[in-house]
Amino acid sequence: MAAASVSRVAMAALPEPVIQTKPDTMAPLLPGSGRPYRPVVTLNGWTLPWRMNQGVKEFHLVAEPVVREMAPGFKAHLWGYNGQSPGPTIEVVEGDRVRIFVTNRLPEHTSVHWHGQRLPNGMDGVTGLTQKGIEPGKTFVYEFVARRPGTFMYHPHADEMTQMAMGMMGFWVTHPKAPHPLIEEVDRDFVFLLNAYDIEPGSYTPKIMTMLDFNLWSWNSRIFPGIDSLNVRLGDKVRLRVGNLTMTNHPIHLHGHEFEVTGTDGGPTPKSARWPEVTTDVAVGQMRQLEFLADEEGDWAVHCHKSHHTMNAMGHAVPTMIGVDHRDVVRQITSLVPDYMVMGERGMADMSEMEMPLPDNTVPMMTGQGPFGSVEMGGMFSVLKVRRDQKPGDYSRPEWFRHPAGTVASEYTGATGAMPSPARSSANGENAMPMHKAPGKDAEVRVRKPKGHAGH
């Protein structure tokens, strides 16, 4: 049905698919045709070029297996679009008639759902419900009008568990065609998707049956220290568009600034519903649009505030050994296994400093070097770099921030004599409700095996 809506002339010559395999953050794609707009920047990604065909904006997506560098030295075998996971960002303008050709180079059928779009039901991309699946080697075409401005995404609605777990997703931005009372102009507009994988250290392909125990939490299929920094000029109005296609929520936290949630995938947020935040939760399947004034110079962390989501290649069956002195045991094991290393005797920070042997094709659990040593992070973590001398439109990464004298926390070297004890209340705390205790002696539980079950 989707193919039937396109003329034979349009189908005769598909737009040449554009492929990109570099994991770098590409410069914004300035519109060379169609309505003008201020483009976005995809973190560790790029925007898909288009062609104008008799007033229709045409794109070509290719669903295919890809190799994604998730961090330097660590590559994953994923599924994506046009050479990458996530696929390229699609940018259009409100009112554009859009035609997207989708070619399937996967080993199974697929489809594309345009998450959040208002469109004809037959273009919604749900296999079996609104269309037939796109079989391997086939090309389908979707055509509709971008009816409302906002922040959206695209992903399969065919064997969704497998295909999304393998990295198939992408961002979509519809810019307003005219000044909008709820959509302000910004100087920098960044987009990225939250996704997660379960990839065993030393392997390359995600486990698609994982429901909860993911070990790699990523932005645009990149993990820290592979996530690029967000580089802005002091005084810039900055917008972050964040979409969540993981299996859990993510409280995104920005250091040094306050922001407002100005939009969702449902549209712009009314001004009466906005308030200042430093952390906002992005639930599964949601988009959040954050805006703030970059008015504080420095290197500011931005990350998911779930602490396990800022770690890499985690194990879920590692016992806690904090406070356990097992040096004698370690000496005995080391005599047999020279590379054996104890984890967690004094916490996990030591692991970021050790040269611990790692399996091929993985990354340390905690890593990243800053100007003062190890950052001890991973996963969903990056840095907002605000600089006075960053030129407008310049997205290159500046050097580490040079702190003014006297503005860095440091060791105290003054008097260390006896400090007076702090004043504390002498009253004991009381329970909200006293515990009932039956009269008599304390009970002791004894377990006896039933007769006839000896040896079991």
C-alpha positions as CSV (number, residue, x, y, z in Angstrom):
1,M,0.0,0.0,0.0
2,A,2.9,2.4,0.8
3,A,4.5,1.6,-2.6
4,A,1.2,2.3,-4.4
5,S,1.2,5.9,-3.3
6,V,4.4,6.8,-5.3
7,S,4.5,7.4,-9.0
8,R,6.4,5.1,-11.3
9,V,8.7,8.0,-12.2
10,A,9.8,8.5,-8.6
11,M,10.4,4.7,-8.2
12,A,12.4,4.5,-11.4
13,A,15.5,6.2,-9.9
14,L,16.1,5.8,-6.2
15,P,18.2,8.5,-4.4
16,E,21.7,7.2,-4.0
17,P,22.1,5.9,-0.5
18,V,24.7,7.9,1.6
19,I,26.8,5.7,3.9
20,Q,28.8,6.9,6.9
21,T,31.0,4.6,9.0
22,K,33.0,7.1,11.1
23,P,31.9,7.5,14.7
24,D,32.7,11.2,14.8
25,T,30.3,14.0,15.5
26,M,29.7,15.5,12.1
27,A,29.2,19.2,11.4
28,P,25.6,20.3,11.1
29,L,24.1,19.8,7.6
30,L,23.0,23.2,6.3
31,P,20.0,22.9,4.1
32,G,20.9,23.4,0.4
33,S,17.3,23.1,-0.8
34,G,13.8,23.4,0.6
35,R,12.7,25.6,3.5
36,P,15.6,27.1,5.6
37,Y,16.2,26.1,9.2
38,R,18.9,26.0,11.9
39,P,20.2,22.4,11.8
40,V,21.0,20.1,14.7
41,V,24.2,18.3,15.6
42,T,24.0,14.5,16.2
43,L,26.4,13.4,19.0
44,N,28.7,10.9,17.4
45,G,26.5,10.9,14.4
46,W,25.4,12.8,11.3
47,T,22.3,14.0,9.3
48,L,21.1,12.2,6.3
49,P,21.2,14.2,3.0
50,W,18.2,14.4,0.8
51,R,17.2,15.4,-2.7
52,M,14.3,17.6,-3.9
53,N,12.1,15.8,-6.4
54,Q,9.2,17.9,-7.8
55,G,8.7,19.6,-4.4
56,V,9.1,16.4,-2.4
57,K,12.0,15.9,0.0
58,E,13.4,12.4,-0.6
59,F,15.6,10.3,1.7
60,H,17.0,6.8,1.3
61,L,17.5,4.6,4.4
62,V,19.4,1.2,4.1
63,A,18.7,-1.3,6.9
64,E,21.8,-3.4,7.2
65,P,24.4,-5.1,9.5
66,V,27.0,-2.5,10.7
67,V,30.2,-2.4,12.7
68,R,30.0,0.3,15.4
69,E,33.0,1.5,17.3
70,M,31.5,1.9,20.8
71,A,34.7,3.2,22.2
72,P,38.4,3.3,21.0
73,G,39.5,-0.3,20.8
74,F,36.0,-1.8,21.2
75,K,33.7,-2.6,18.2
76,A,30.3,-4.2,18.1
77,H,28.5,-6.1,15.4
78,L,25.1,-4.4,15.3
79,W,22.2,-3.7,12.9
80,G,21.6,-0.2,11.8
81,Y,21.0,2.2,8.9
82,N,23.4,3.6,6.3
83,G,26.5,2.2,7.9
84,Q,25.9,3.2,11.5
85,S,23.9,2.5,14.7
86,P,21.9,4.6,15.4
87,G,21.0,5.6,11.8
88,P,21.5,9.1,10.5
89,T,19.2,11.9,11.8
90,I,16.5,13.0,9.5
91,E,15.7,16.7,9.4
92,V,12.7,18.3,7.8
93,V,10.5,21.4,8.1
94,E,6.9,21.5,9.2
95,G,4.8,21.2,6.1
96,D,7.4,19.3,4.0
97,R,6.1,16.4,2.0
98,V,8.6,13.7,2.8
99,R,9.3,10.5,0.9
100,I,11.6,7.9,2.5
101,F,12.8,4.9,0.5
102,V,13.8,2.0,2.8
103,T,16.0,-0.8,1.4
104,N,16.4,-4.0,3.5
105,R,19.8,-5.6,3.5
106,L,19.1,-7.6,6.7
107,P,18.7,-11.4,6.8
108,E,15.1,-11.0,7.8
109,H,12.1,-8.7,7.0
110,T,11.8,-5.3,8.7
111,S,9.8,-2.1,8.7
112,V,10.1,1.5,10.0
113,H,7.8,3.1,12.5
114,W,7.9,6.9,12.5
115,H,7.6,7.4,16.3
116,G,5.4,10.3,17.2
117,Q,4.4,11.4,13.7
118,R,0.9,12.3,12.6
119,L,0.5,10.4,9.3
120,P,-1.8,8.1,7.3
121,N,-2.4,4.8,9.1
122,G,-0.8,2.8,6.2
123,M,2.5,4.7,6.7
124,D,2.8,3.9,10.4
125,G,5.2,1.0,9.8
126,V,3.7,-1.8,12.0
127,T,4.4,-5.1,10.2
128,G,1.3,-7.2,9.9
129,L,-1.0,-4.5,11.1
130,T,-0.5,-1.6,8.7
131,Q,1.9,-3.1,6.1
132,K,3.6,-6.2,4.9
133,G,7.2,-6.6,6.1
134,I,10.0,-5.4,3.9
135,E,11.6,-8.7,2.8
136,P,15.4,-8.9,2.4
137,G,16.5,-7.3,-0.8
138,K,13.3,-5.3,-1.2
139,T,12.7,-1.5,-1.1
140,F,9.6,0.0,0.3
141,V,8.7,3.7,0.3
142,Y,6.9,5.8,2.9
143,E,5.4,9.2,2.0
144,F,3.6,11.7,4.3
145,V,3.6,15.4,5.3
146,A,5.5,16.4,8.4
147,R,2.5,18.0,10.0
148,R,3.9,19.3,13.3
149,P,7.3,20.5,14.6
150,G,9.1,18.6,17.3
151,T,11.5,15.9,18.4
152,F,10.8,12.3,17.1
153,M,12.6,9.1,16.3
154,Y,12.3,6.1,14.0
155,H,12.8,2.4,14.7
156,P,11.5,-1.0,13.4
157,H,8.1,-2.5,14.3
158,A,9.1,-6.0,13.0
159,D,10.8,-8.5,15.2
160,E,11.2,-5.5,17.4
161,M,12.9,-7.3,20.3
162,T,15.8,-8.5,18.1
163,Q,16.1,-5.5,15.8
164,M,16.1,-2.8,18.5
165,A,18.4,-4.9,20.7
166,M,20.8,-5.0,17.8
167,G,20.8,-1.2,17.5
168,M,18.2,-0.2,14.9
169,M,16.9,3.3,15.6
170,G,17.4,6.9,14.6
171,F,16.5,10.4,15.3
172,W,14.0,12.7,13.5
173,V,13.7,16.4,13.9
174,T,10.9,18.5,12.4
175,H,11.7,22.2,12.5
176,P,9.0,24.9,12.6
177,K,8.3,26.6,9.3
178,A,7.7,30.0,11.0
179,P,8.4,31.6,14.4
180,H,6.6,29.5,17.0
181,P,5.5,31.0,20.4
182,L,6.7,27.8,22.2
183,I,9.8,27.0,20.2
184,E,12.7,29.5,20.8
185,E,15.7,30.0,18.6
186,V,18.9,28.4,20.0
187,D,22.6,28.7,19.2
188,R,23.4,25.0,19.6
189,D,21.0,22.1,19.1
190,F,22.3,18.6,20.1
191,V,20.5,15.3,19.6
192,F,21.2,11.7,20.9
193,L,19.4,8.5,21.7
194,L,19.8,6.4,24.8
195,N,20.4,2.7,24.1
196,A,21.7,-0.3,25.9
197,Y,23.4,-3.6,25.0
198,D,24.5,-6.8,26.6
199,I,27.8,-7.8,25.0
200,E,30.1,-10.2,26.8
201,P,33.7,-9.0,27.1
202,G,35.6,-10.5,24.2
203,S,32.6,-10.9,22.0
204,Y,31.1,-8.7,19.3
205,T,27.3,-9.4,19.1
206,P,24.7,-8.3,21.6
207,K,22.6,-10.8,23.4
208,I,19.1,-10.1,22.2
209,M,17.2,-12.0,24.9
210,T,18.4,-9.8,27.7
211,M,15.6,-8.0,29.5
212,L,17.2,-6.3,32.5
213,D,20.9,-7.2,33.0
214,F,22.5,-5.0,30.4
215,N,26.2,-4.3,30.8
216,L,26.7,-1.4,28.3
217,W,24.7,1.8,28.7
218,S,25.3,4.1,25.7
219,W,24.4,7.4,24.0
220,N,24.1,6.8,20.2
221,S,25.7,3.4,20.6
222,R,28.8,5.0,22.2
223,I,30.1,4.6,25.7
224,F,32.4,6.8,27.7
225,P,35.2,7.7,27.0
226,G,34.0,7.2,23.4
227,I,31.2,9.8,23.7
228,D,32.1,13.2,22.3
229,S,31.9,16.3,24.4
230,L,29.3,19.0,23.8
231,N,31.3,22.1,22.9
232,V,29.5,25.5,23.2
233,R,30.3,29.2,23.5
234,L,29.8,31.1,26.8
235,G,26.4,32.7,26.6
236,D,24.9,30.2,24.0
237,K,21.3,29.1,24.3
238,V,21.7,25.3,24.1
239,R,19.1,22.7,23.4
240,L,19.5,18.9,24.1
241,R,17.1,16.5,22.5
242,V,17.2,13.1,24.2
243,G,15.3,10.0,23.2
244,N,15.1,6.8,25.2
245,L,15.0,3.4,23.5
246,T,16.4,1.3,26.3
247,M,14.5,-1.0,28.7
248,T,14.5,1.4,31.7
249,N,14.3,5.1,32.6
250,H,17.3,7.4,32.7
251,P,17.5,10.5,35.0
252,I,19.7,12.8,32.9
253,H,21.7,15.2,35.1
254,L,23.6,18.4,34.0
255,H,26.3,20.0,36.2
256,G,26.7,23.7,36.7
257,H,23.5,24.8,35.0
258,E,19.7,24.7,35.3
259,F,17.5,23.7,32.4
260,E,13.8,23.6,31.5
261,V,12.0,20.7,29.7
262,T,10.6,22.6,26.7
263,G,9.2,19.8,24.6
264,T,8.4,16.1,24.3
265,D,7.6,13.8,21.4
266,G,4.0,15.0,22.0
267,G,5.0,18.6,21.1
268,P,6.3,21.8,22.8
269,T,5.7,22.1,26.5
270,P,3.4,25.0,27.6
271,K,5.4,27.7,29.3
272,S,3.1,27.4,32.4
273,A,4.2,23.8,32.8
274,R,8.0,24.5,32.8
275,W,10.2,24.8,35.8
276,P,14.0,24.8,36.5
277,E,15.7,21.4,36.8
278,V,19.1,20.0,37.0
279,T,17.9,16.4,36.5
280,T,15.0,15.1,34.4
281,D,13.8,11.5,34.0
282,V,13.5,10.2,30.4
283,A,11.3,7.1,30.5
284,V,11.2,4.3,28.0
285,G,10.0,5.4,24.5
286,Q,10.0,9.1,25.5
287,M,11.7,12.1,24.0
288,R,12.7,15.1,26.2
289,Q,13.9,18.5,24.9
290,L,16.1,20.4,27.4
291,E,17.1,24.0,27.1
292,F,19.5,26.1,29.1
293,L,21.8,29.1,29.0
294,A,25.5,28.1,29.0
295,D,26.6,30.9,31.3
296,E,29.2,29.2,33.4
297,E,32.6,28.5,31.9
298,G,34.2,25.1,32.6
299,D,34.1,21.4,31.9
300,W,30.8,20.3,33.2
301,A,29.7,16.6,33.5
302,V,26.4,15.5,31.9
303,H,25.3,11.9,32.6
304,C,22.6,9.5,33.6
305,H,22.3,9.6,37.4
306,K,21.9,5.9,37.8
307,S,25.3,5.1,39.0
308,H,25.5,1.7,37.3
309,H,24.7,3.4,34.0
310,T,28.1,5.2,34.2
311,M,30.1,2.0,34.1
312,N,31.2,-0.3,31.3
313,A,31.2,-4.1,30.9
314,M,29.7,-4.7,34.3
315,G,29.3,-8.2,35.9
316,H,26.1,-8.9,37.8
317,A,27.4,-11.7,39.9
318,V,30.5,-10.0,41.4
319,P,30.5,-10.3,45.3
320,T,31.1,-7.3,47.4
321,M,34.5,-7.7,49.1
322,I,34.8,-4.3,50.8
323,G,36.5,-4.6,54.2
324,V,37.5,-8.2,53.7
325,D,41.2,-8.8,54.2
326,H,42.0,-11.7,51.8
327,R,45.7,-11.0,51.2
328,D,46.7,-14.5,52.2
329,V,44.3,-16.1,49.8
330,V,45.4,-13.8,47.0
331,R,49.0,-14.8,47.5
332,Q,48.1,-18.5,47.2
333,I,46.0,-18.0,44.2
334,T,48.6,-15.7,42.5
335,S,51.2,-18.4,42.8
336,L,49.0,-20.6,40.6
337,V,47.3,-17.8,38.4
338,P,49.9,-15.0,38.0
339,D,47.3,-12.6,36.4
340,Y,44.7,-13.0,39.2
341,M,43.6,-9.7,40.7
342,V,41.2,-9.1,43.6
343,M,38.4,-6.6,43.0
344,G,36.8,-4.3,45.5
345,E,38.7,-4.8,48.8
346,R,38.8,-1.0,49.3
347,G,36.0,-0.1,46.8
348,M,36.2,-0.1,43.0
349,A,38.2,3.1,42.4
350,D,41.5,1.1,42.4
351,M,40.3,-0.6,39.2
352,S,40.5,2.6,37.1
353,E,44.2,2.9,38.0
354,M,45.3,-0.7,37.5
355,E,46.7,-2.2,34.3
356,M,44.5,-5.2,34.6
357,P,44.6,-7.6,31.6
358,L,41.3,-7.4,29.6
359,P,39.8,-9.7,27.1
360,D,40.0,-8.7,23.5
361,N,37.4,-6.2,22.3
362,T,36.2,-4.7,25.5
363,V,36.9,-1.6,27.6
364,P,37.6,-1.1,31.3
365,M,34.7,-0.8,33.7
366,M,35.8,2.6,34.9
367,T,38.0,4.7,32.7
368,G,38.7,8.2,31.1
369,Q,41.6,10.5,31.9
370,G,40.9,14.1,32.9
371,P,43.4,16.9,33.8
372,F,43.6,15.7,37.4
373,G,43.7,11.9,36.8
374,S,41.2,9.2,36.2
375,V,37.6,10.3,35.8
376,E,36.4,6.8,36.9
377,M,33.4,6.7,34.7
378,G,31.9,4.8,31.8
379,G,28.6,4.3,30.0
380,M,26.3,7.3,29.8
381,F,28.7,10.1,30.6
382,S,30.0,13.1,28.7
383,V,31.2,16.7,29.2
384,L,29.7,20.0,28.4
385,K,32.6,22.3,27.5
386,V,31.6,26.0,27.9
387,R,34.3,28.4,26.6
388,R,34.5,32.1,26.3
389,D,36.6,32.0,23.1
390,Q,34.6,29.3,21.3
391,K,33.5,30.8,18.0
392,P,29.9,30.8,16.9
393,G,29.2,27.6,15.0
394,D,32.5,26.1,16.0
395,Y,32.0,22.5,17.4
396,S,35.6,21.5,17.7
397,R,36.7,20.3,21.2
398,P,38.7,22.8,23.2
399,E,41.5,21.9,25.6
400,W,40.9,21.3,29.3
401,F,39.5,24.3,31.1
402,R,42.1,26.6,32.7
403,H,40.7,27.3,36.2
404,P,41.2,30.8,37.6
405,A,43.6,30.9,40.6
406,G,42.0,29.8,43.8
407,T,39.0,28.1,42.3
408,V,40.1,24.4,42.4
409,A,39.4,22.3,45.5
410,S,42.7,21.2,47.0
411,E,44.3,19.6,50.0
412,Y,44.0,21.5,53.2
413,T,47.5,22.1,54.7
414,G,46.7,24.4,57.6
415,A,46.4,23.7,61.3
416,T,45.2,20.2,62.1
417,G,44.9,20.4,65.9
418,A,42.1,18.9,68.0
419,M,38.7,20.0,66.7
420,P,35.9,20.5,69.2
421,S,33.2,17.9,69.2
422,P,30.0,19.0,67.4
423,A,26.9,19.6,69.4
424,R,24.5,16.7,69.3
425,S,21.2,16.0,70.9
426,S,21.4,13.6,73.8
427,A,17.9,12.3,73.2
428,N,17.5,8.8,71.8
429,G,15.5,8.3,68.7
430,E,12.1,6.7,69.1
431,N,10.3,4.2,66.7
432,A,7.2,5.6,65.1
433,M,5.4,2.6,66.8
434,P,6.8,0.3,69.5
435,M,7.4,-3.3,68.5
436,H,5.1,-5.8,70.1
437,K,7.0,-8.6,72.0
438,A,5.2,-11.6,73.3
439,P,5.8,-12.4,77.0
440,G,8.2,-15.3,77.7
441,K,11.6,-16.4,76.5
442,D,13.0,-15.6,73.1
443,A,11.9,-18.1,70.5
444,E,14.4,-20.3,68.7
445,V,13.6,-21.9,65.4
446,R,14.6,-25.5,65.0
447,V,14.3,-27.5,61.8
448,R,13.8,-31.2,61.7
449,K,13.8,-33.4,58.6
450,P,10.6,-35.4,58.1
451,K,11.1,-39.1,58.5
452,G,11.8,-41.0,55.4
453,H,13.8,-38.2,53.8
454,A,17.2,-39.1,55.0
455,G,19.9,-38.3,52.5
456,H,17.8,-35.7,50.7
